[in-house]
Structures are given as structure tokens and as C-alpha cells.
Amino acid sequence: MAKDIPHAVREICFSLPEVEEVLSHGSPNFRVNNKTFATFVVNHHGDGRLALWLSAHEGAQQYYTESDPIGYFVPPYVGPKGWLGVNLDKGLPWKSVAMRVQEAYENVAPPALTDLIGDTIDIVPPTETIDPLILDPLGSPRAQEVLTHLREMCEQLPEVIEQRQFGDPVFRAGKKSFISVHSNNARVLLMFWVGAEQQGAMTFDARFTIPRYMGHNGWITLDVEDKLDWDEIEGLMMTSYRHFALKRMLKTLDGV
């Protein structure tokens, strides 16, 4: 049976004593004695990486990132604490990956467990990488169709730019986002501002949900995986744009 990269990561981690896997913030964490030594991260905030973030001994991060900047990198958040990022699809030998994982384990495990470690696992390299849609959920035909049409519509509006926020495309009126595009469970979602007074009525339609974090500010999420109504989307887009656009943008839009 073909082995992919996630399978290989688990094979390495579970070759070490008393390892547990826990899902944290959407990523598999590998722990020993309730301490994380490795996190398997896929396309974190749109960085395009298929990687491990590993606890590392003092000085290891600098040594590896300087000696092999393609295979290794400084990960976000935990990088300032000395953690090491390991690219899993850039040609780094899997024996080296296994050695770095073992070093990370040794960095956090109690001596009673590190004494049980034998030779580093001689892993057979994976023959498959990962489903492209896991690495880039917005690479699906539906997502690309939606993005192409949205770009065409937004190009007609004054001072709109497309940027990335936490890895997802957002369209901004000046500095304010008025549309964002997401994927969740292989479904394409659009988020607009509609105002708190409109949210409740809209959620009677199962395609609409009030998003966490942004919902209290009047935002709504629309699932467009099964149905695309571009007149509906245009209406939501214009409501959101007008809410955030500056007066000069609205004057240009209205031809005043």
C-alpha cells in the first residue's frame, strides 16, 4: 500500500516511546509526558509548506537553517523559542527528518523515556505527498470559478485591492476588507458584512451562518459550494463595500 507524507510522519513519531497524538488548532501535535515535541503543519496561513515544527536544542535552529535553508526554516510563533521548521517535500532525506524528530523528542522527554530510545528508525521514504486540495483548499474548480468571477466584479469598484489574510484571499476597499473567501470541509465560503440586524433572518436559509469571531460585528458567511447566485452575491458585495468604502470611493462609484 502506498505511503504518503502524513503516514511517514506518524511512523517516525510513534517509533518513539509513549508518544500521543493530539489535534491542536487544527494540526496534529505529537506529545510525550504531556509535552509537545512535534507539530505537523499543512499550509499554515497560506504559507504553502508541508512541514514539521520541532522542539530543538539551543543553537540547533540557527545551525540547520543556515546550513540548509531549503530543508529547514524558522517557524512562526514557536520560532522565537528556538523551534525548528522542517520542510517535508523539498528533498530532505527522510533519515534526516527522523533524526530531527528524535532530537526534538529527546529535548522534552524525561530521562526514563530517552533511555529507552534505540537507533533512529530507518524509515522507507513515502511515495506520495498529500492531496493537493489539502495543501491548497482553494485550488478546487469551484473555488477557482468563484475567485475568477469575484475578481472581475471587484475590478469594477473604486480602489479595491486583493490581498491575503491568514492565507485566504480578501478584497479590500482601501484598507478595509469587505469580502473574504475561505474553504472549510471542502466547501467554498464567502464572508460579507451585512449588519447585525440582518443576520438572524438570513440564517433561516441554511446556506448562511454567523461566523465565529467576526459575527458579532455584523458579518455573515455564505456557502456557495452547491449553489452560485451571482445576483445575490453582487447584492451582498455591494452592501459590504458601501459600508466600508470612503466617501470619495462612493462618489466615484455613484458618478457624483
Number of C-alpha atoms within 10 A of each C-alpha: 4 7 14 15 18 19 14 21 23 15 15 20 22 14 16 21 16 12 20 17 17 15 11 10 7 11 14 19 20 24 20 20 12 12 15 20 26 27 22 22 20 21 15 18 13 16 12 12 18 21 25 25 25 28 28 24 15 12 10 16 23 16 12 18 17 12 10 11 14 15 20 24 21 19 20 13 8 14 17 11 13 18 26 28 30 28 20 22 17 13 9 15 12 20 16 14 19 21 16 22 25 23 18 21 28 21 17 19 21 12 10 8 15 16 11 9 14 10 7 17 16 12 15 11 13 15 11 14 16 15 10 11 12 13 19 16 20 23 14 16 9 17 20 13 11 20 15 11 12 18 14 10 13 21 13 10 17 18 17 21 17 16 13 13 14 10 16 15 17 20 22 20 23 15 13 16 22 26 24 20 23 19 19 10 7 15 16 21 19 21 26 23 27 23 16 14 9 13 20 13 9 17 15 10 10 9 15 20 19 19 15 10 8 14 18 13 12 16 23 26 26 22 19 18 16 9 8 12 8 13 9 9 16 14 11 20 22 17 16 21 27 16 16 18 23 16 10 12 19 17 12 12 15 8 7 7
